[in-house]
Amino acid sequence: MKTNKGVIYRNIAGEHVLIPVGSIAMDKNGMFVMTELGGCIWQMLEQGTTKEEIITALLEEYEVEESRLRADVEDFLQRMIDAKLIEE
């Protein structure tokens, strides 16, 4: 998976924000605000980290059941795919 080049990630005053630019801005109206976890996942995607590597890294960082984390990551990624913010 990789991030759409028509989207810029910014951390603005502690808020994790995706800003559509260029041609994608015509389809997407406004910014997308993410949780801290969403921002962390986005940054890893920008570095070319795979879904499994993201899950492994987050399991080391947070005290959470693997099944819960996996479901949350997969849900986040699917929503980003549906919104055309990331590509498979």
DSSP file (Angstrom, degrees, kcal/mol; ACC not computed):
  #  RESIDUE AA STRUCTURE BP1 BP2  ACC     N-H-->O    O-->H-N    N-H-->O    O-->H-N    TCO  KAPPA ALPHA  PHI   PSI    X-CA   Y-CA   Z-CA
    1    1 A M              0   0    0      0, 0.0     2,-0.3     0, 0.0    87,-0.2   0.000 360.0 360.0 360.0 147.8    0.0    0.0    0.0
    2    2 A K  E     -A   87   0A   0     85,-2.4    85,-3.2    45,-0.0    44,-0.1  -0.990 360.0-102.5-144.3 155.1    1.1    3.5   -0.6
    3    3 A T  E     -A   86   0A   0     -2,-0.3     2,-0.3    42,-0.3    83,-0.3  -0.430  42.0-104.1 -74.9 148.5   -0.2    7.0    0.1
    4    4 A N    >   -     0   0    0     81,-2.8     3,-1.4     1,-0.1    -1,-0.1  -0.571  21.5-138.7 -71.7 130.3   -1.8    9.0   -2.7
    5    5 A K  T 3  S+     0   0    0     -2,-0.3    -1,-0.1     1,-0.3    -2,-0.0   0.633  99.4  69.3 -67.2 -12.8    0.6   11.7   -3.9
    6    6 A G  T 3  S+     0   0    0     79,-0.1    15,-3.2    14,-0.1     2,-0.4   0.199  89.7  77.1 -89.4  16.4   -2.3   14.1   -4.1
    7    7 A V  E <   -B   20   0B   0     -3,-1.4     2,-0.5    13,-0.2    11,-0.0  -0.993  64.0-157.5-130.7 132.0   -2.6   14.1   -0.3
    8    8 A I  E     -B   19   0B   0     11,-2.5    11,-2.9    -2,-0.4     2,-0.4  -0.914   9.9-146.8-109.0 133.1   -0.3   16.0    2.1
    9    9 A Y  E     +B   18   0B   0     -2,-0.5     2,-0.3     9,-0.2     9,-0.2  -0.827  23.4 171.0 -97.0 135.8    0.0   14.9    5.8
   10   10 A R  E     -B   17   0B   0      7,-2.6     7,-3.3    -2,-0.4     2,-0.7  -0.995  31.9-143.2-141.5 146.8    0.5   17.6    8.4
   11   11 A N  E     -B   16   0B   0     -2,-0.3     2,-0.6     5,-0.2     5,-0.2  -0.939  28.9-176.5-105.9 106.7    0.6   17.6   12.2
   12   12 A I  E >   -B   15   0B   0      3,-2.6     3,-2.2    -2,-0.7    -2,-0.1  -0.920  67.0 -27.8-113.7 112.4   -1.0   21.0   13.0
   13   13 A A  T 3  S-     0   0    0     -2,-0.6    -1,-0.2     1,-0.3     3,-0.1   0.865 127.6 -47.0  51.4  41.4   -1.2   21.9   16.7
   14   14 A G  T 3  S+     0   0    0      1,-0.3     2,-0.4    -3,-0.1    -1,-0.3   0.400 114.4 119.5  84.5  -3.3   -1.3   18.3   17.7
   15   15 A E  E <   -B   12   0B   0     -3,-2.2    -3,-2.6    24,-0.0     2,-0.7  -0.819  61.0-137.1 -96.9 133.9   -3.9   17.4   15.1
   16   16 A H  E     -BC  11  34B   0     18,-0.9    18,-3.6    -2,-0.4     2,-0.4  -0.820  34.0-178.8 -91.7 115.1   -3.1   14.8   12.4
   17   17 A V  E     -BC  10  33B   0     -7,-3.3    -7,-2.6    -2,-0.7     2,-0.5  -0.932  25.0-156.3-126.4 137.6   -4.5   16.2    9.2
   18   18 A L  E     -BC   9  32B   0     14,-3.0    14,-2.5    -2,-0.4    -9,-0.2  -0.951  14.3-165.5-108.1 130.7   -4.6   15.0    5.6
   19   19 A I  E     -B    8   0B   0    -11,-2.9   -11,-2.5    -2,-0.5     2,-0.2  -0.951  13.0-140.1-120.8 112.5   -5.0   17.8    3.0
   20   20 A P  E     +B    7   0B   0      0, 0.0     2,-0.3     0, 0.0   -13,-0.2  -0.488  27.8 178.9 -68.6 138.6   -6.0   16.8   -0.6
   21   21 A V    >   +     0   0    0    -15,-3.2     3,-1.0    -2,-0.2     4,-0.4  -0.883  41.7   7.9-133.8 166.7   -4.2   18.9   -3.3
   22   22 A G  T >> S-     0   0    0     -2,-0.3     3,-0.9     1,-0.2     4,-0.5  -0.295 126.1 -13.1  63.7-143.0   -4.1   18.9   -7.0
   23   23 A S  H >> S+     0   0    0      1,-0.3     3,-0.9     2,-0.2     4,-0.7   0.803 133.8  60.4 -66.5 -29.9   -6.7   16.9   -8.9
   24   24 A I  H X> S+     0   0    0     -3,-1.0     4,-2.2     1,-0.2     3,-0.6   0.799  94.0  65.8 -68.1 -25.7   -7.7   14.9   -5.9
   25   25 A A  H <4 S+     0   0    0     -3,-0.9    -1,-0.2    -4,-0.4    -2,-0.2   0.778  93.3  60.9 -65.2 -25.2   -8.8   18.2   -4.2
   26   26 A M  H << S+     0   0    0     -3,-0.9    -1,-0.2    -4,-0.5    -2,-0.2   0.844 112.2  37.2 -68.6 -33.0  -11.5   18.5   -6.8
   27   27 A D  H << S+     0   0    0     -4,-0.7     2,-0.5    -3,-0.6    -2,-0.2   0.791 115.0  57.5 -87.3 -31.6  -13.0   15.2   -5.6
   28   28 A K  S  < S-     0   0    0     -4,-2.2     2,-0.7    -7,-0.1    -1,-0.1  -0.892  70.9-155.2-108.4 125.1  -12.4   15.6   -1.9
   29   29 A N        -     0   0    0     -2,-0.5     2,-0.1     2,-0.1    -3,-0.1  -0.867  58.8 -14.5-102.8 109.1  -13.9   18.7   -0.2
   30   30 A G  S    S-     0   0    0     -2,-0.7     2,-0.2    -5,-0.2    -2,-0.0  -0.437  89.2 -51.1 100.6-173.6  -12.0   19.7    2.9
   31   31 A M        -     0   0    0    -12,-0.1     2,-0.5    -2,-0.1   -12,-0.2  -0.586  39.0-131.0-101.6 162.5   -9.4   18.1    5.2
   32   32 A F  E     -C   18   0B   0    -14,-2.5   -14,-3.0    -2,-0.2     2,-0.5  -0.975  17.6-155.1-114.3 123.7   -9.4   14.8    7.0
   33   33 A V  E     -C   17   0B   0     -2,-0.5     2,-0.3   -16,-0.2   -16,-0.2  -0.861  15.0-168.4-101.5 132.2   -8.5   14.8   10.7
   34   34 A M  E     -C   16   0B   0    -18,-3.6   -18,-0.9    -2,-0.5     2,-0.0  -0.750  22.0-108.6-116.2 162.4   -7.1   11.5   12.1
   35   35 A T     >  -     0   0    0     -2,-0.3     4,-2.4   -20,-0.1     5,-0.2  -0.232  44.2 -96.2 -73.2 173.8   -6.4   10.2   15.6
   36   36 A E  H  > S+     0   0    0      1,-0.2     4,-2.2     2,-0.2     5,-0.1   0.906 128.8  50.8 -59.5 -41.8   -2.9    9.8   16.8
   37   37 A L  H  > S+     0   0    0      2,-0.2     4,-2.5     1,-0.2    -1,-0.2   0.909 108.6  51.1 -64.1 -42.2   -2.9    6.2   15.8
   38   38 A G  H  > S+     0   0    0      1,-0.2     4,-2.7     2,-0.2    -2,-0.2   0.910 109.7  50.3 -60.8 -42.3   -4.1    7.2   12.3
   39   39 A G  H  X S+     0   0    0     -4,-2.4     4,-2.3     2,-0.2    -1,-0.2   0.892 110.3  50.1 -61.6 -40.5   -1.3    9.7   12.0
   40   40 A C  H  X S+     0   0    0     -4,-2.2     4,-1.9     2,-0.2    -2,-0.2   0.919 111.7  47.3 -64.2 -44.9    1.2    7.1   13.1
   41   41 A I  H  X S+     0   0    0     -4,-2.5     4,-2.4     2,-0.2    -2,-0.2   0.923 111.1  52.2 -62.5 -44.3   -0.1    4.6   10.5
   42   42 A W  H  X S+     0   0    0     -4,-2.7     4,-2.3     1,-0.2    -2,-0.2   0.919 108.2  50.6 -59.0 -45.1    0.0    7.3    7.8
   43   43 A Q  H  X S+     0   0    0     -4,-2.3     4,-0.9     1,-0.2    -1,-0.2   0.884 110.5  49.4 -62.6 -38.4    3.6    8.2    8.5
   44   44 A M  H  <>S+     0   0    0     -4,-1.9     5,-2.4     1,-0.2     3,-0.5   0.895 108.9  52.7 -67.1 -39.1    4.6    4.5    8.3
   45   45 A L  H ><5S+     0   0    0     -4,-2.4     3,-1.7     1,-0.2   -42,-0.3   0.897 104.4  56.2 -61.8 -39.5    2.7    4.1    5.0
   46   46 A E  H 3<5S+     0   0    0     -4,-2.3    -1,-0.2     1,-0.3    -2,-0.2   0.795 105.5  52.6 -62.2 -27.0    4.7    7.1    3.6
   47   47 A Q  T 3<5S-     0   0    0     -4,-0.9    -1,-0.3    -3,-0.5    -2,-0.2   0.424 123.3-105.7 -88.5   0.5    7.9    5.3    4.5
   48   48 A G  T < 5 +     0   0    0     -3,-1.7    -3,-0.2     1,-0.2     2,-0.2   0.657  61.9 162.7  86.3  16.3    6.7    2.2    2.5
   49   49 A T      < -     0   0    0     -5,-2.4    -1,-0.2    -6,-0.1     2,-0.1  -0.479  34.7-126.3 -71.0 136.5    5.9    0.1    5.6
   50   50 A T     >  -     0   0    0     -2,-0.2     4,-2.3     1,-0.1     5,-0.2  -0.318  23.1-106.4 -78.1 166.1    3.7   -2.9    4.9
   51   51 A K  H  > S+     0   0    0      1,-0.2     4,-2.4     2,-0.2     5,-0.2   0.915 121.8  48.9 -58.8 -44.8    0.5   -3.6    6.8
   52   52 A E  H  > S+     0   0    0      1,-0.2     4,-2.4     2,-0.2    -1,-0.2   0.884 110.7  50.2 -65.6 -38.0    2.1   -6.5    8.7
   53   53 A E  H  > S+     0   0    0      2,-0.2     4,-2.4     1,-0.2    -1,-0.2   0.876 109.7  51.9 -66.3 -36.7    5.1   -4.3    9.6
   54   54 A I  H  X S+     0   0    0     -4,-2.3     4,-2.5     2,-0.2    -2,-0.2   0.940 110.5  47.6 -62.6 -47.6    2.7   -1.6   10.8
   55   55 A I  H  X S+     0   0    0     -4,-2.4     4,-2.2     1,-0.2    -2,-0.2   0.920 112.4  49.2 -61.3 -44.9    0.8   -4.1   13.0
   56   56 A T  H  X S+     0   0    0     -4,-2.4     4,-1.5     1,-0.2    -1,-0.2   0.925 112.5  47.7 -60.5 -45.8    4.1   -5.5   14.4
   57   57 A A  H  X S+     0   0    0     -4,-2.4     4,-1.2     1,-0.2    -2,-0.2   0.901 112.8  48.1 -63.5 -41.6    5.4   -2.0   15.2
   58   58 A L  H  X S+     0   0    0     -4,-2.5     4,-2.9     1,-0.2    -1,-0.2   0.846 106.8  56.3 -70.5 -33.4    2.2   -0.9   16.9
   59   59 A L  H  < S+     0   0    0     -4,-2.2     5,-0.2     1,-0.2    -1,-0.2   0.849 108.3  48.6 -65.0 -32.7    2.0   -4.0   19.0
   60   60 A E  H  < S+     0   0    0     -4,-1.5    -1,-0.2    -5,-0.2    -2,-0.2   0.798 117.2  42.7 -73.5 -28.3    5.5   -3.2   20.3
   61   61 A E  H  < S+     0   0    0     -4,-1.2     2,-0.3    -5,-0.1    -2,-0.2   0.849 115.0  43.1 -86.8 -38.3    4.3    0.4   21.0
   62   62 A Y  S  < S-     0   0    0     -4,-2.9     2,-1.1    -5,-0.1    -1,-0.1  -0.837  74.5-125.8-117.0 147.4    0.9   -0.1   22.5
   63   63 A E        +     0   0    0     -2,-0.3     2,-0.3    -3,-0.0    -4,-0.1  -0.776  63.7 124.0 -89.4  97.0   -0.6   -2.5   25.1
   64   64 A V        -     0   0    0     -2,-1.1     2,-0.1    -5,-0.2    -2,-0.1  -0.988  67.8 -92.5-152.6 151.0   -3.5   -4.0   23.1
   65   65 A E     >  -     0   0    0     -2,-0.3     4,-2.5     1,-0.1     5,-0.2  -0.448  34.3-128.5 -66.6 140.4   -4.7   -7.4   22.0
   66   66 A E  H  > S+     0   0    0      1,-0.2     4,-3.1     2,-0.2     5,-0.2   0.895 107.5  54.1 -58.7 -41.5   -3.4   -8.3   18.6
   67   67 A S  H  > S+     0   0    0      1,-0.2     4,-2.0     2,-0.2    -1,-0.2   0.892 110.8  46.3 -63.0 -38.4   -6.8   -9.1   17.2
   68   68 A R  H  > S+     0   0    0      2,-0.2     4,-2.3    -3,-0.2    -1,-0.2   0.926 115.0  46.1 -67.8 -45.6   -8.2   -5.7   18.3
   69   69 A L  H  X S+     0   0    0     -4,-2.5     4,-2.9     2,-0.2     5,-0.2   0.928 111.9  51.4 -63.5 -44.9   -5.2   -3.8   16.8
   70   70 A R  H  X S+     0   0    0     -4,-3.1     4,-2.6    -5,-0.2     5,-0.2   0.922 111.2  47.9 -58.8 -44.9   -5.3   -5.8   13.6
   71   71 A A  H  X S+     0   0    0     -4,-2.0     4,-2.3    -5,-0.2    -1,-0.2   0.908 112.8  48.6 -63.2 -42.0   -9.1   -5.1   13.2
   72   72 A D  H  X S+     0   0    0     -4,-2.3     4,-2.4     2,-0.2    -2,-0.2   0.915 113.2  46.6 -64.5 -43.3   -8.5   -1.3   13.9
   73   73 A V  H  X S+     0   0    0     -4,-2.9     4,-2.8     2,-0.2     5,-0.2   0.930 113.5  48.2 -65.0 -45.4   -5.6   -1.1   11.4
   74   74 A E  H  X S+     0   0    0     -4,-2.6     4,-2.3    -5,-0.2    -1,-0.2   0.885 111.9  49.9 -63.7 -38.4   -7.5   -3.0    8.7
   75   75 A D  H  X S+     0   0    0     -4,-2.3     4,-2.3    -5,-0.2    -1,-0.2   0.931 112.0  47.9 -63.8 -45.9  -10.6   -0.8    9.3
   76   76 A F  H  X S+     0   0    0     -4,-2.4     4,-2.1     1,-0.2    -2,-0.2   0.941 113.1  47.6 -59.4 -49.0   -8.5    2.4    9.0
   77   77 A L  H  X S+     0   0    0     -4,-2.8     4,-2.3     1,-0.2    -1,-0.2   0.896 110.7  51.6 -62.5 -40.4   -6.7    1.2    5.9
   78   78 A Q  H  X S+     0   0    0     -4,-2.3     4,-2.9     1,-0.2    -1,-0.2   0.909 109.4  49.9 -64.2 -40.5  -10.0    0.2    4.2
   79   79 A R  H  X S+     0   0    0     -4,-2.3     4,-1.8     1,-0.2    -1,-0.2   0.884 111.3  49.4 -64.4 -36.8  -11.5    3.6    4.9
   80   80 A M  H  <>S+     0   0    0     -4,-2.1     5,-3.0     2,-0.2     6,-1.2   0.873 112.3  48.0 -68.7 -37.0   -8.4    5.3    3.4
   81   81 A I  H ><5S+     0   0    0     -4,-2.3     3,-1.7     3,-0.2    -2,-0.2   0.936 110.6  50.9 -66.2 -47.1   -8.7    3.0    0.3
   82   82 A D  H 3<5S+     0   0    0     -4,-2.9    -2,-0.2     1,-0.3    -1,-0.2   0.851 111.7  47.8 -59.5 -35.2  -12.4    3.8    0.0
   83   83 A A  T 3<5S-     0   0    0     -4,-1.8    -1,-0.3    -5,-0.2    -2,-0.2   0.437 113.4-122.4 -85.3   0.6  -11.7    7.5    0.2
   84   84 A K  T < 5S+     0   0    0     -3,-1.7    -3,-0.2     2,-0.2    -2,-0.1   0.808  77.8 124.3  61.7  32.5   -8.9    7.0   -2.4
   85   85 A L  S   <S+     0   0    0     -5,-3.0   -81,-2.8    -6,-0.2     2,-0.3   0.680  75.6  28.7 -92.5 -22.6   -6.3    8.5    0.0
   86   86 A I  E    S-A    3   0A   0     -6,-1.2     2,-0.4   -83,-0.3   -83,-0.2  -0.945  75.6-139.7-131.9 159.3   -4.1    5.3   -0.2
   87   87 A E  E      A    2   0A   0    -85,-3.2   -85,-2.4    -2,-0.3    -6,-0.1  -0.922 360.0 360.0-118.7 142.6   -3.6    2.8   -3.0
   88   88 A E              0   0    0     -2,-0.4    -1,-0.1   -87,-0.2   -85,-0.1   0.475 360.0 360.0 -75.6 360.0   -3.3   -0.9   -2.7
